[in-house]
Amino acid sequence: MAVGPQRGPYPETPEEGRKSREFGLVYRNFGSGDVESMFGGSPKTVSPWPSAGRTKANPKGYDQALVDKALASPAEHMADVDPRNLHATQPWITHAGVSHYMGDEYRKTGRTFADQDQAGNRFPVVYTDEQGRNRLLSGHHRATAAVLKGEQLRAVHVKARPR
């Protein structure tokens, strides 16, 4: 990205421009370590990524059978995913949830913030759809913490079947 004389950073390419509009908050906060930069004192805020969206042909936006199969054997599907290029399937994140994953308790115990007994919440789940978008199905708080820490997100990674 180039820097303009008075306007500040501006995109050099259309792709950089799109990412700046859609992912600006995520890229600005990557590695900042500052939870308040996402929340500004509020107990909750909208997910920092663009919405994953849905279609009439695929209302969920992902193949449930593939996700269920991956969750049955998560160790076989674990991967490091760049948290900057996700698409959110959850509209909100909470300050308390992100703070939990930023703190030492999660690192030491692995205890999730909520819904510890749900298979889909034990690990973040990322589904790469047919268009190559990484849909964050679960783990929005952990993904936000990864952004703030400047780290990769360790997640169950499921890829759509090629058509």
Buried (B, 14 or more C-beta within 10 A) or exposed (E): EEEEEEEEEEBEEEEBEEBBEBBEBBBBBBEBEEBEEBBEEEEEBEBBBBBBEEEEEEEBBBBEEBBEEBBEEBEEBEEEBBBBBBBBBBEEBBBEBBBBBBEEEBEEEEEBBEEEEEBBBBBBBBBBBEEEBBBBBBBBBBBBBBBBBEBEBBBBBBBBEEE
